[in-house]
Amino acid sequence: MADIILHQYATSPFSEKIRLLLGAKGLAWQAVEIPAILPKPDLVALTGGYRRTPVMQVGADIYCDTALICEVLDALAPTPPLYPAAQAATARLAAAWFDTALFTASVTYVFQPAGVASMLGHLSPAQIQAFSADRKAMRGDTNALRMPLAEAGALLHEAFGSLEAQFAAGVGHAAGEALSVADFSLYHNLWFIRRAGALAQLLEAYPRLQAWYARMNTFGHGRPRVIDSEEAIAAARRADPVALEAGVMTDGGLQAGDPVTVTPTDYARDPVAGVLLSLTASRVTLRRQDTRAGALNVHFPRQGYHVQRAG
């Protein structure tokens, strides 16, 4: 198996989700530190335009979105399992909610003025302005990752209170008795809030939730080795994309071989163009050709992405 390469940056909460998962799986991996804002020319050479963080690379196969990255890592290293049979559906549904609704509330809560001072205080005024403009462009004309502050606080307290009660009842993990993908999706929200200075006091009302967090934190980050983006592009160029059995579900009249675009439906709606290789209920895969990286398979989860014929 080719090396696992994670394109990420240190302060990205979704990167932390995958770093912790790599630790739980005891995996060695290579880290490429990417910019937090555009431009990201080396990442775009691999993804074709997808700009969210993180992105995982295995040879010439590029995996977008942590929902899919978790599934791929679980297949590569099945222990501990992320989707235990007795709670697989619950774990998937809880993880999706933690990654979307709970994360939107966390972002809204953290980026009130007191949180911004803690999170971005190390940046110059010009860097803060550039970061704000980048995130505004990511949201576009949507309200993604934003909600009224009072509603965000209420959602956080309701969610954390429910988890506190569940842990008090003796349930060990976020989606049931066993560790699952839901724990990693919950974890990065708390990690994000804990970085927001005085605003992290919100968590003090939930001691069992904090104890769960401390247990999760012991997984660490596995065995990372930092490489530069040119090394990652060279690794893609040397490799051949994984051979897939071409097949497309009945979905808007698309067929394998059609030129298509894949676009996130909520935010950072930058389309990726390529030739459709595979489209199932859970995944969509495109073939791209890049002048620097060569032939690439770019994979996305099916949920949360719009697939349409190019042009």
C-alpha positions in Angstrom: 0.0 0.0 0.0 1.2 3.5 -0.8 1.9 5.9 2.0 -1.0 7.8 3.5 -0.5 11.6 2.9 -2.7 14.0 4.8 -2.9 17.6 3.3 -3.9 19.6 6.4 -3.0 22.5 8.6 -2.4 22.6 12.4 -5.5 24.7 13.4 -8.0 22.9 11.2 -10.6 21.1 13.4 -11.5 18.6 10.7 -7.8 17.9 10.3 -7.6 17.2 14.0 -10.5 14.7 13.6 -8.4 12.7 11.1 -5.1 13.2 13.0 -6.7 11.7 16.1 -8.2 8.8 14.0 -4.7 8.1 12.6 -3.5 7.9 16.2 -6.3 5.5 17.2 -5.4 3.3 14.3 -1.7 3.4 15.2 -0.8 4.4 11.6 2.3 6.0 10.1 1.5 8.9 7.8 2.9 11.9 6.0 1.7 15.4 6.6 1.7 18.2 4.1 1.0 21.6 5.7 -1.3 23.5 3.4 -2.3 27.2 3.5 -5.4 27.9 5.6 -6.8 30.2 2.8 -6.5 30.4 -1.0 -4.5 30.2 -3.1 -3.6 26.5 -2.7 -2.1 25.7 -6.0 -0.4 22.4 -5.0 -3.6 21.0 -3.4 -5.7 22.1 -6.4 -3.3 20.3 -8.7 -4.4 17.1 -6.9 -8.1 17.8 -6.3 -9.0 19.8 -9.3 -10.5 22.6 -7.3 -11.8 21.1 -4.1 -10.4 23.4 -1.3 -11.8 22.0 2.0 -9.4 20.7 4.6 -8.2 18.0 5.0 -7.6 15.9 1.9 -6.1 12.4 2.0 -3.9 11.1 -0.7 -2.8 7.4 -1.2 -0.7 7.3 -4.3 -2.7 8.7 -7.2 -6.0 8.4 -5.4 -7.3 11.6 -3.7 -10.0 11.3 -1.0 -12.1 14.4 -0.2 -14.3 15.0 2.9 -13.6 13.4 6.3 -16.8 11.3 6.0 -15.2 9.4 3.2 -11.6 9.6 4.6 -12.9 7.8 7.8 -14.4 5.0 5.7 -11.2 4.6 3.7 -9.0 4.5 6.8 -11.3 2.0 8.4 -10.9 -0.3 5.4 -7.1 0.1 5.4 -6.8 -0.5 9.2 -9.9 -2.2 10.6 -8.9 -2.0 14.3 -10.5 -0.4 16.2 -13.6 -0.5 14.0 -15.3 2.8 13.3 -18.7 1.2 12.4 -19.3 -1.6 14.9 -22.1 -3.7 13.7 -24.4 -3.2 16.7 -24.4 0.6 16.3 -23.2 1.2 12.7 -26.3 3.2 11.6 -26.5 5.2 14.8 -22.8 6.0 14.6 -23.0 7.2 11.0 -26.1 9.4 11.7 -24.6 10.9 14.8 -21.2 11.6 13.1 -23.1 13.4 10.2 -25.0 15.5 12.7 -21.8 16.3 14.8 -20.0 17.3 11.5 -22.7 19.6 10.3 -25.3 21.0 12.8 -23.0 20.8 15.9 -20.0 22.1 14.0 -22.1 25.1 12.7 -23.1 25.9 16.3 -19.4 25.5 17.4 -18.2 27.9 14.6 -20.8 30.5 15.5 -20.0 30.3 19.2 -16.2 30.4 18.7 -16.2 33.3 16.2 -17.9 35.8 18.5 -15.5 38.7 19.4 -13.9 37.1 22.4 -13.2 33.9 20.5 -11.8 35.7 17.5 -9.3 37.4 19.7 -8.0 34.1 21.0 -8.2 32.2 17.7 -6.7 34.8 15.4 -4.8 37.0 17.9 -1.4 35.8 16.5 -2.2 37.2 13.0 -1.6 40.7 11.7 -4.6 42.9 10.8 -3.9 42.2 7.1 -3.9 38.5 7.7 -7.1 38.6 9.7 -8.7 40.6 6.9 -7.5 38.0 4.4 -8.8 35.1 6.5 -12.2 36.8 6.9 -12.5 37.4 3.2 -11.6 33.8 2.4 -14.2 32.4 4.7 -16.8 34.8 3.4 -16.1 33.6 -0.1 -16.4 30.0 1.1 -19.9 30.7 2.4 -20.9 32.5 -0.7 -24.6 33.5 -0.6 -25.4 30.7 1.8 -25.8 30.8 5.6 -23.6 27.7 5.9 -21.5 27.6 9.1 -23.5 30.5 10.6 -26.5 30.8 12.8 -27.8 33.3 15.4 -25.5 33.2 18.4 -28.3 32.5 20.9 -29.5 29.5 18.9 -25.9 28.2 18.7 -25.5 28.4 22.4 -28.8 26.7 23.0 -27.9 23.9 20.6 -24.5 23.3 22.2 -25.9 23.2 25.7 -28.7 20.8 24.6 -26.2 18.5 22.8 -23.6 18.5 25.6 -26.2 18.1 28.3 -27.6 15.1 26.5 -24.2 13.5 26.2 -23.4 14.3 29.8 -26.5 12.4 30.8 -25.7 9.5 28.6 -22.2 9.2 30.0 -23.6 9.5 33.5 -25.9 6.5 32.7 -22.7 4.4 32.0 -22.7 4.6 28.2 -19.0 4.8 27.2 -19.1 6.5 23.9 -20.9 9.1 21.8 -23.1 6.6 19.8 -23.3 3.7 22.2 -21.1 1.2 24.2 -18.3 1.0 21.6 -15.9 3.5 20.1 -17.1 4.6 16.7 -16.8 7.2 14.0 -19.2 9.4 16.0 -16.6 9.9 18.7 -14.1 11.4 16.3 -16.8 13.7 14.8 -17.8 14.9 18.3 -14.1 15.3 19.4 -13.1 17.9 16.9 -16.0 20.2 18.0 -14.7 20.2 21.6 -11.1 20.6 20.4 -12.2 23.6 18.5 -14.1 25.2 21.4 -11.2 24.5 23.8 -9.0 26.7 21.7 -11.3 29.7 22.1 -9.8 31.1 25.3 -12.3 32.2 27.9 -15.2 30.9 25.8 -14.1 27.3 26.6 -15.6 27.8 30.0 -18.9 26.6 28.4 -17.5 23.1 28.8 -17.0 23.3 32.5 -20.6 22.4 33.1 -20.0 19.0 31.6 -17.4 17.1 33.6 -18.2 13.7 32.2 -18.0 15.0 28.6 -14.6 16.5 29.5 -13.5 13.1 30.9 -14.5 11.5 27.7 -12.5 14.1 25.8 -9.4 13.3 27.9 -9.8 9.6 27.1 -10.0 10.3 23.4 -7.1 12.6 23.6 -4.8 9.8 24.7 -4.9 8.3 21.1 -2.5 11.0 20.0 -1.7 11.5 16.3 0.0 8.2 15.3 3.4 8.5 13.6 3.5 11.5 11.3 6.4 12.7 9.1 6.3 16.1 7.5 6.9 16.3 3.8 6.4 19.2 1.3 3.8 19.4 -1.3 6.2 18.8 -4.2 6.9 15.3 -2.7 3.2 14.6 -2.6 2.7 15.6 -6.2 5.7 13.5 -7.2 4.2 10.5 -5.3 1.0 10.9 -7.3 2.8 11.2 -10.6 4.8 7.9 -9.9 1.7 6.0 -9.0 -1.2 4.6 -11.0 -4.8 5.3 -9.8 -6.5 2.3 -8.3 -8.4 0.4 -11.0 -12.2 0.6 -10.4 -15.0 -1.4 -11.9 -16.8 1.3 -13.8 -20.4 1.5 -12.9 -23.1 4.2 -12.4 -26.4 4.0 -10.6 -29.4 5.4 -12.4 -28.8 9.0 -11.5 -29.9 11.7 -13.8 -29.1 9.7 -16.9 -25.3 9.8 -16.2 -23.0 7.0 -17.5 -19.5 6.0 -16.9 -17.2 8.0 -19.1 -19.4 11.1 -19.1 -17.7 14.5 -18.4 -19.2 15.7 -15.1 -18.6 18.1 -12.2 -18.9 17.4 -8.5 -19.7 20.3 -6.2 -20.4 20.5 -2.4 -24.0 21.5 -1.7 -23.4 23.6 1.4 -20.3 25.7 1.3 -16.9 26.0 -0.5 -18.9 25.2 -3.7 -16.0 24.9 -6.0 -16.8 22.4 -8.8 -14.3 19.7 -9.7 -14.4 18.5 -13.3 -13.5 15.1 -14.6 -14.6 11.9 -16.3 -17.1 9.9 -14.3 -15.7 6.5 -13.3 -18.1 5.3 -10.6 -21.3 6.6 -8.9 -22.9 4.6 -6.1 -25.2 5.4 -3.2 -22.2 6.2 -1.1 -19.4 7.4 -3.3 -18.6 9.2 -6.6 -15.2 8.9 -8.3 -13.8 11.1 -11.1 -10.7 10.6 -13.3 -8.7 13.7 -13.8 -5.5 14.5 -15.7 -3.1 17.1 -14.2 0.0 18.4 -15.9 2.1 18.0 -12.7 0.5 15.1 -10.9 -0.5 12.9 -13.9 -3.6 10.7 -13.9 -5.7 10.9 -10.7 -8.8 9.3 -9.2 -10.6 11.9 -7.1 -13.2 10.4 -4.7 -16.1 12.1 -2.9 -18.9 10.9 -0.6 -22.2 10.8 -2.5 -24.1 12.6 0.3 -23.5 16.4 0.4 -22.3 16.6 -3.2 -24.1 17.5 -6.5 -23.1 15.5 -9.6 -24.0 16.9 -13.0 -23.0 16.6 -16.6 -20.3 19.1 -17.4 -21.4 22.1 -19.4 
